[in-house]
Amino acid sequence: MIPVIDASALDTGESAARRALCDAIGEACRGTGFFYVTGHGVPEALIAATYEQAARFHALPDDEKRRYHIANSRNHRGYVPPGEEDYGDEPGTGRKESFDLADDLPADDPDYVAGYRFLGPNVWPDLPGFHETVGGYYEAVMAFGRRLLPAFALALGLPEDAFAPMFTKPTSNLRLLHYPAPEPGTGSERLRLGIGSHTDSECFTILHQTKPGLQVMSVDGEWIDVAPVPGSFVVNVGDTLETWTNGLFTSGPHRVVGIDEERYSLPLFFAANFDTWVEPLAPFVTAKRPARYRGFRSGEHILSEYAKGFRYLRKLHETGVIRLATPPGETSRYMRAPTPA
């Protein structure tokens, strides 16, 4: 149900192989919104080194990790301890933790100085090689994401550079996620949740995983496993791309269920510029298919969605430090109930 697509033809110009690649991506995005991609060009050695750095960080003592607590940052960077995040429709186990980073902009970046959340400098732990390795991984996966953008456009019948102006200063976020092994005596119930059912707020997600646990909602409304495929990333459509296509592409619900061993994963959420206005694009709005979504600023939507899961963001909202386009507990992206494509 989740196709494996070879991306090695991304850079072959006007070739039959590239056309077939774009058609395959379009078919997957009209279904579950998920596909595996191989031939991506991100070095396996860099991926392995990034996992090693993630494990080194998460093995640090709790008080050392909390020095980098994400609530201490102005731009959503740093350590997310267990219990800080409760994102999704169902409660999680509360044991998941993460280290979050994004484009490492200087402290004098005008948007950071102006208070744009998600833009600015990273928080880097004091671990030899962490900055170089993890920063290098971020740049490599971002480069692959930029190569995917024209393929999404061509799959929709748009000019291949249609989305490029929306990604000149993206707010893309990388997470070094860690799901600890179950504690002794807790049993091995597989539906113990690592993260509840949700969709991703951004344009699309590029996920690397080495262990099972990810599940996606099928077109028939059943949870199906998205097991690791060697040499691949999992790519899925997010809310932004679904909105631009007026629901032609699917931002599929997904979750992580518990397994009986420790699990790491590396999702990169490929996002548009903070101020990008997102609404159904003209080619996908017709008399038979009117606009199904309200417009929103990309960064404001992401912040509102993150506040549904991050306790510190909800507290900032409650105390008036930040304003949210959509308060926690509300869903206003849809103009009306979604209807089948």
C-alpha positions as CSV (number, residue, x, y, z in Angstrom):
1,M,0.0,0.0,0.0
2,I,3.0,2.4,0.5
3,P,4.9,2.5,-2.8
4,V,8.7,2.5,-3.0
5,I,9.8,5.2,-5.5
6,D,13.3,5.5,-6.9
7,A,14.3,9.2,-6.9
8,S,17.5,8.8,-8.9
9,A,15.8,10.4,-12.0
10,L,15.0,13.7,-10.2
11,D,17.8,15.5,-12.0
12,T,17.5,14.0,-15.4
13,G,15.7,16.9,-17.0
14,E,12.9,16.3,-19.5
15,S,13.2,12.5,-19.5
16,A,10.7,9.7,-19.5
17,A,12.2,8.4,-16.3
18,R,11.6,11.7,-14.5
19,R,8.1,11.9,-15.8
20,A,7.4,8.4,-14.5
21,L,8.9,9.4,-11.2
22,C,6.6,12.5,-10.9
23,D,3.6,10.5,-11.9
24,A,4.4,7.9,-9.2
25,I,4.7,10.6,-6.6
26,G,1.4,12.1,-7.6
27,E,-0.4,8.7,-7.4
28,A,1.0,8.1,-3.9
29,C,0.0,11.7,-2.7
30,R,-3.6,11.2,-4.0
31,G,-3.8,8.0,-1.9
32,T,-2.5,7.8,1.7
33,G,-0.1,10.7,1.1
34,F,2.9,8.5,2.0
35,F,5.7,6.9,-0.1
36,Y,9.2,5.5,0.4
37,V,11.9,7.1,-1.6
38,T,15.2,5.5,-2.5
39,G,18.0,6.9,-4.7
40,H,17.9,10.1,-2.6
41,G,21.7,10.7,-2.5
42,V,22.0,11.4,1.2
43,P,25.2,9.4,2.3
44,E,24.4,6.4,4.5
45,A,27.6,7.2,6.5
46,L,26.1,10.6,7.4
47,I,22.8,9.1,8.4
48,A,24.6,6.5,10.6
49,A,26.8,9.3,12.2
50,T,23.7,11.4,13.0
51,Y,22.0,8.5,14.8
52,E,25.2,8.0,16.8
53,Q,25.1,11.7,17.8
54,A,21.4,11.4,18.7
55,A,22.2,8.4,20.9
56,R,25.1,10.2,22.6
57,F,22.9,13.2,23.4
58,H,20.0,11.2,24.7
59,A,22.3,9.1,26.9
60,L,23.4,12.2,28.8
61,P,22.1,12.7,32.4
62,D,18.7,14.3,32.6
63,D,20.0,17.5,34.3
64,E,22.6,17.9,31.5
65,K,20.0,17.6,28.8
66,R,17.6,20.0,30.5
67,R,20.3,22.7,30.2
68,Y,19.1,22.9,26.6
69,H,15.3,22.8,27.4
70,I,13.3,24.0,24.4
71,A,11.3,26.4,26.6
72,N,14.5,28.4,27.2
73,S,14.8,29.3,23.5
74,R,13.0,32.1,21.7
75,N,12.7,30.1,18.5
76,H,11.7,26.5,19.3
77,R,15.2,24.9,19.5
78,G,16.7,22.4,22.0
79,Y,15.7,19.5,24.2
80,V,12.1,18.3,24.5
81,P,12.0,16.1,27.7
82,P,9.5,13.3,28.4
83,G,6.1,14.7,29.2
84,E,6.7,18.1,27.5
85,E,4.9,17.0,24.3
86,D,1.5,15.3,24.2
87,Y,0.6,15.8,20.6
88,G,-2.1,13.8,18.9
89,D,-5.7,12.7,19.4
90,E,-4.7,9.9,21.8
91,P,-2.5,10.3,24.9
92,G,1.1,9.1,24.4
93,T,3.2,7.2,26.8
94,G,4.9,10.4,28.0
95,R,8.3,8.9,27.6
96,K,9.3,10.2,24.2
97,E,12.0,12.8,24.0
98,S,13.6,14.8,21.3
99,F,16.2,17.4,20.3
100,D,14.9,20.0,17.8
101,L,16.9,22.2,15.4
102,A,16.4,24.1,12.2
103,D,18.3,26.4,9.8
104,D,21.2,27.8,11.9
105,L,20.8,31.6,11.3
106,P,22.9,34.2,13.0
107,A,21.8,36.0,16.1
108,D,21.6,39.3,14.1
109,D,19.2,37.8,11.5
110,P,16.5,40.5,11.1
111,D,13.6,38.0,11.3
112,Y,15.0,36.5,14.5
113,V,15.6,40.0,16.0
114,A,12.0,40.9,15.0
115,G,10.7,37.9,17.0
116,Y,9.8,35.4,14.3
117,R,9.5,32.1,16.0
118,F,11.2,29.1,14.2
119,L,13.9,31.4,12.8
120,G,17.3,32.2,14.2
121,P,20.3,30.3,15.8
122,N,20.3,26.8,16.9
123,V,21.1,25.5,20.4
124,W,24.0,23.2,20.2
125,P,24.9,20.7,23.0
126,D,28.5,20.6,24.2
127,L,29.3,17.3,22.5
128,P,32.3,16.9,20.2
129,G,31.2,16.5,16.6
130,F,27.5,17.0,17.3
131,H,27.2,20.4,15.6
132,E,29.2,19.4,12.5
133,T,27.4,16.0,12.0
134,V,23.8,16.9,12.8
135,G,24.1,20.3,11.0
136,G,25.5,18.5,8.0
137,Y,22.6,16.0,8.0
138,Y,20.1,18.9,8.2
139,E,21.7,20.5,5.1
140,A,21.8,17.3,3.2
141,V,18.2,16.4,3.8
142,M,17.1,20.0,3.1
143,A,19.0,19.8,-0.3
144,F,17.1,16.6,-1.1
145,G,13.8,18.3,-0.1
146,R,14.6,21.2,-2.5
147,R,15.1,18.6,-5.3
148,L,11.7,17.1,-4.5
149,L,9.8,20.4,-4.8
150,P,9.8,20.4,-8.6
151,A,8.6,16.8,-8.7
152,F,5.6,17.7,-6.5
153,A,4.9,20.6,-8.9
154,L,5.2,18.5,-12.0
155,A,3.0,15.8,-10.5
156,L,0.3,18.4,-10.1
157,G,0.7,19.7,-13.7
158,L,2.3,23.0,-12.5
159,P,5.6,24.5,-13.7
160,E,8.4,22.9,-11.9
161,D,9.5,26.1,-10.2
162,A,5.9,26.9,-9.0
163,F,6.7,26.3,-5.3
164,A,10.3,27.7,-5.2
165,P,9.4,31.3,-4.2
166,M,7.7,30.0,-1.1
167,F,10.9,28.4,0.2
168,T,13.5,31.1,0.1
169,K,13.8,31.2,3.9
170,P,12.0,28.0,5.1
171,T,11.2,27.2,8.7
172,S,12.0,23.5,8.3
173,N,12.5,21.6,11.6
174,L,14.6,18.5,12.2
175,R,13.9,16.3,15.2
176,L,16.2,13.7,16.8
177,L,13.5,11.6,18.3
178,H,14.1,8.9,21.0
179,Y,11.5,6.4,22.1
180,P,13.0,4.5,25.1
181,A,12.5,0.7,25.4
182,P,9.5,-0.2,27.7
183,E,10.3,-0.3,31.4
184,P,10.4,-3.8,33.0
185,G,7.0,-5.0,34.0
186,T,5.0,-2.8,31.6
187,G,4.2,-5.6,29.3
188,S,4.5,-5.6,25.5
189,E,1.1,-4.2,24.4
190,R,1.8,-3.1,20.9
191,L,-0.8,-0.3,20.8
192,R,1.0,1.5,23.6
193,L,1.4,4.8,21.8
194,G,4.7,6.7,21.2
195,I,2.8,9.5,19.6
196,G,-0.9,9.8,18.9
197,S,-2.7,10.2,15.6
198,H,-2.0,13.5,13.9
199,T,-1.1,15.1,10.5
200,D,2.0,17.1,9.9
201,S,1.6,20.9,9.7
202,E,4.3,21.6,7.1
203,C,4.5,21.1,3.3
204,F,6.0,17.5,3.5
205,T,8.0,15.4,5.8
206,I,11.2,13.4,5.1
207,L,11.6,10.7,7.7
208,H,14.5,8.3,8.3
209,Q,13.7,5.3,10.6
210,T,15.5,2.1,11.4
211,K,12.8,0.4,13.6
212,P,9.1,-0.4,13.1
213,G,6.4,1.5,14.9
214,L,5.1,4.0,12.3
215,Q,1.5,3.5,11.2
216,V,-0.5,5.4,8.6
217,M,-4.2,5.5,8.0
218,S,-5.1,3.7,4.8
219,V,-7.7,5.0,2.3
220,D,-10.0,2.4,3.8
221,G,-9.7,3.9,7.3
222,E,-7.4,1.1,8.7
223,W,-4.1,1.5,10.4
224,I,-1.3,0.0,8.3
225,D,2.4,-0.5,9.2
226,V,5.1,1.6,7.5
227,A,8.1,-0.7,8.3
228,P,11.7,0.5,7.6
229,V,12.9,-0.2,4.0
230,P,16.8,-0.2,3.8
231,G,18.3,2.8,2.0
232,S,15.0,4.7,2.0
233,F,13.3,7.7,3.5
234,V,9.6,7.9,4.2
235,V,8.0,11.0,2.6
236,N,4.5,12.2,3.5
237,V,2.3,15.1,2.5
238,G,1.6,17.8,5.2
239,D,-1.2,20.3,5.7
240,T,0.4,23.0,3.6
241,L,0.6,20.9,0.5
242,E,-2.9,19.4,1.0
243,T,-4.3,23.0,1.3
244,W,-2.5,24.3,-1.8
245,T,-3.9,21.3,-3.8
246,N,-7.4,21.8,-2.3
247,G,-7.3,18.3,-1.0
248,L,-6.1,16.6,-4.1
249,F,-3.0,15.5,-2.2
250,T,-3.6,13.9,1.2
251,S,-2.0,15.0,4.5
252,G,-2.5,11.5,6.0
253,P,-3.1,10.8,9.7
254,H,-0.3,8.7,11.2
255,R,1.0,7.6,14.6
256,V,3.8,5.7,16.3
257,V,2.9,2.6,18.3
258,G,5.0,1.0,21.0
259,I,7.6,-1.7,20.2
260,D,9.6,-3.8,22.6
261,E,12.9,-2.1,22.0
262,E,14.5,1.4,21.9
263,R,13.7,3.4,18.8
264,Y,15.3,6.5,17.2
265,S,14.0,8.4,14.2
266,L,14.9,11.5,12.2
267,P,12.0,13.4,10.8
268,L,12.6,16.7,8.9
269,F,9.5,18.8,8.4
270,F,10.0,20.7,5.2
271,A,8.2,24.0,5.6
272,A,7.6,27.2,3.7
273,N,8.7,30.7,4.6
274,F,7.0,31.9,7.8
275,D,5.0,34.6,6.0
276,T,4.0,32.5,3.0
277,W,0.2,32.7,2.5
278,V,-1.3,29.2,2.0
279,E,-4.7,28.7,0.4
280,P,-6.0,26.5,-2.4
281,L,-4.3,27.4,-5.6
282,A,-6.4,28.5,-8.6
283,P,-5.8,25.5,-10.8
284,F,-7.4,23.3,-8.1
285,V,-10.5,25.3,-7.4
286,T,-13.5,24.8,-9.7
287,A,-17.3,25.0,-9.6
288,K,-17.4,21.3,-9.0
289,R,-14.6,21.5,-6.4
290,P,-14.9,24.7,-4.5
291,A,-12.2,25.8,-2.0
292,R,-12.3,23.5,1.0
293,Y,-9.7,25.3,3.2
294,R,-9.3,28.7,4.8
295,G,-6.1,30.5,4.0
296,F,-3.4,30.8,6.6
297,R,0.2,32.1,7.1
298,S,2.5,29.1,7.1
299,G,4.4,30.0,10.3
300,E,1.2,30.9,12.2
301,H,-0.4,27.6,11.3
302,I,2.6,25.6,12.4
303,L,2.8,27.5,15.7
304,S,-0.9,26.9,16.4
305,E,-0.5,23.2,15.6
306,Y,2.7,22.9,17.8
307,A,0.9,24.6,20.7
308,K,-1.6,21.7,20.7
309,G,1.2,19.4,21.7
310,F,3.9,21.5,23.5
311,R,3.1,22.4,27.0
312,Y,5.5,25.4,27.1
313,L,3.8,26.9,24.0
314,R,0.4,26.6,25.5
315,K,1.7,28.3,28.7
316,L,3.1,31.2,26.6
317,H,-0.3,31.5,24.9
318,E,-2.2,31.4,28.2
319,T,0.0,34.2,29.6
320,G,-0.2,36.3,26.5
321,V,3.4,36.0,25.4
322,I,2.4,34.6,22.0
323,R,-0.8,34.8,20.0
324,L,-2.1,31.8,18.1
325,A,-4.1,31.9,14.8
326,T,-6.0,28.8,16.0
327,P,-6.2,28.3,19.8
328,P,-5.4,24.9,21.2
329,G,-8.4,22.6,21.0
330,E,-9.8,24.2,17.8
331,T,-9.5,23.1,14.2
332,S,-10.3,25.8,11.7
333,R,-8.2,24.9,8.6
334,Y,-11.2,23.4,6.8
335,M,-13.9,25.7,5.5
336,R,-16.3,22.7,5.6
337,A,-16.1,19.0,6.4
338,P,-13.7,17.3,4.0
339,T,-15.3,15.4,1.1
340,P,-13.8,12.6,-0.9
341,A,-11.6,13.7,-3.8
